Amino acid sequence: MDLCKLTIHQLHDLLVKKEVTSREATEALYRRIKEVDQRIRAYLLLTEEEAYRQADQVDRNIARGEEIGDLAGIPMGLNDILCTKGV
């Protein structure tokens, strides 16, 4: 299953059912970025360590049985027209 081709809803359902982890989804996204970004140059900055830290935290929350928000554990990119504090 290509995690990068799932909708947010599909990925969220898999996370909640513990069929996939946020870490796995994040790893899939970074693999895809590394495959294609040399050609398309879509990303100016990658915060890989922070993305994995947050993914692992969501995975721990799910493992504890906590409910997660709709976007929790979903890797995403931000357009560079947005200001990001601390980045």
Secondary structure, DSSP 8 states (H G I E B T S, - for coil): --GGGS-HHHHHHHHHTTSS-HHHHHHHHHHHHHHHHHHH---S---HHHHHHHHHHHHHHHHTT----TTTT------TTS--TT-
